[in-house]
Amino acid sequence: MKLRQRSLVFAFFLLLIAYSTAWTADPPCNRYPPAKQSRCAEIWKELNDQDAPIIAQFGLDQQKRREEGRIDARQHLAENMAFIKHVTQKRLERLRARMEQE
């Protein structure tokens, strides 16, 4: 059972990395004029870096809850996806606010 749990954690982190990489590779900056897109990409990277510890802590907390038997695999995945969506939405809002100030 431990191997399965570790595999799920590993899969979560791979998913998280893939998700973050996708946003980093193609940040939501194409809506801005070309002159502002590079600054937008810099801000987006800063915001990703700021959120990394929060995301990592969430993953650790999830794993602990999973090991304690308080959540099952389905709940684990559902909560992870909801958390990633929520954090990304907040990051997009912060990006928009920062770009408005630029």
PLY file of the C-alpha trace (Angstrom):
ply
format ascii 1.0
element vertex 102
property float x
property float y
property float z
element edge 101
property int vertex1
property int vertex2
end_header
0.00 0.00 0.00
2.85 2.40 0.74
4.19 1.98 -2.79
0.79 2.86 -4.22
0.55 5.97 -2.06
4.01 7.08 -3.06
3.13 6.49 -6.68
0.08 8.70 -6.31
2.14 11.45 -4.70
4.68 11.18 -7.47
1.89 11.34 -10.06
0.46 14.43 -8.35
3.79 16.20 -8.44
4.28 15.27 -12.09
0.83 16.63 -12.83
1.62 19.78 -10.91
4.92 20.24 -12.73
3.29 19.63 -16.10
0.50 22.08 -15.27
2.94 24.74 -14.06
5.21 24.18 -17.04
2.32 24.55 -19.45
1.37 27.90 -17.91
4.99 29.02 -17.78
5.69 28.04 -21.37
2.59 29.82 -22.60
1.72 32.43 -19.98
-1.58 34.22 -20.29
0.16 37.27 -21.68
-0.93 37.09 -25.29
-3.85 39.41 -24.53
-1.41 42.26 -23.87
0.30 44.36 -26.54
3.60 42.91 -27.76
5.54 45.63 -25.93
4.10 44.48 -22.58
4.23 40.72 -23.12
7.80 40.25 -21.90
7.04 42.15 -18.68
3.89 40.08 -18.27
5.92 36.87 -18.60
8.34 38.11 -15.92
5.49 38.88 -13.54
3.87 35.52 -14.25
7.11 33.72 -13.40
7.40 35.73 -10.15
3.83 34.79 -9.23
4.53 31.11 -9.95
7.62 31.27 -7.74
5.63 32.92 -4.94
2.97 30.21 -5.04
5.38 27.26 -5.15
5.71 26.93 -1.33
1.92 27.08 -0.88
1.42 24.37 -3.48
4.15 22.20 -1.98
2.67 22.53 1.51
-0.75 21.60 0.21
0.74 18.48 -1.38
2.43 17.48 1.85
-0.75 18.05 3.85
-2.72 15.99 1.34
-0.24 13.14 1.58
-0.43 13.18 5.36
-4.23 13.05 5.27
-4.03 10.23 2.75
-1.61 8.22 4.89
-3.86 8.73 7.91
-6.77 7.32 5.92
-8.83 10.51 6.13
-9.16 10.72 2.33
-9.08 8.13 -0.45
-7.42 8.31 -3.86
-10.46 9.81 -5.56
-10.82 12.55 -2.94
-7.10 13.19 -3.07
-7.15 13.75 -6.83
-10.35 15.82 -6.75
-9.01 18.08 -4.00
-5.69 18.47 -5.80
-7.38 19.50 -9.03
-9.69 21.95 -7.23
-6.73 23.44 -5.37
-4.67 23.85 -8.55
-7.60 25.53 -10.29
-8.19 27.86 -7.34
-4.51 28.84 -6.99
-4.23 29.43 -10.74
-7.32 31.65 -10.77
-5.90 33.72 -7.90
-2.57 33.97 -9.73
-4.36 35.16 -12.88
-6.15 37.83 -10.83
-2.86 38.97 -9.33
-1.30 39.06 -12.81
-4.13 41.21 -14.12
-3.83 43.61 -11.18
-0.06 43.93 -11.58
-0.36 44.49 -15.32
-2.91 47.24 -14.72
-0.33 48.98 -12.52
2.41 48.74 -15.17
0 1
1 2
2 3
3 4
4 5
5 6
6 7
7 8
8 9
9 10
10 11
11 12
12 13
13 14
14 15
15 16
16 17
17 18
18 19
19 20
20 21
21 22
22 23
23 24
24 25
25 26
26 27
27 28
28 29
29 30
30 31
31 32
32 33
33 34
34 35
35 36
36 37
37 38
38 39
39 40
40 41
41 42
42 43
43 44
44 45
45 46
46 47
47 48
48 49
49 50
50 51
51 52
52 53
53 54
54 55
55 56
56 57
57 58
58 59
59 60
60 61
61 62
62 63
63 64
64 65
65 66
66 67
67 68
68 69
69 70
70 71
71 72
72 73
73 74
74 75
75 76
76 77
77 78
78 79
79 80
80 81
81 82
82 83
83 84
84 85
85 86
86 87
87 88
88 89
89 90
90 91
91 92
92 93
93 94
94 95
95 96
96 97
97 98
98 99
99 100
100 101
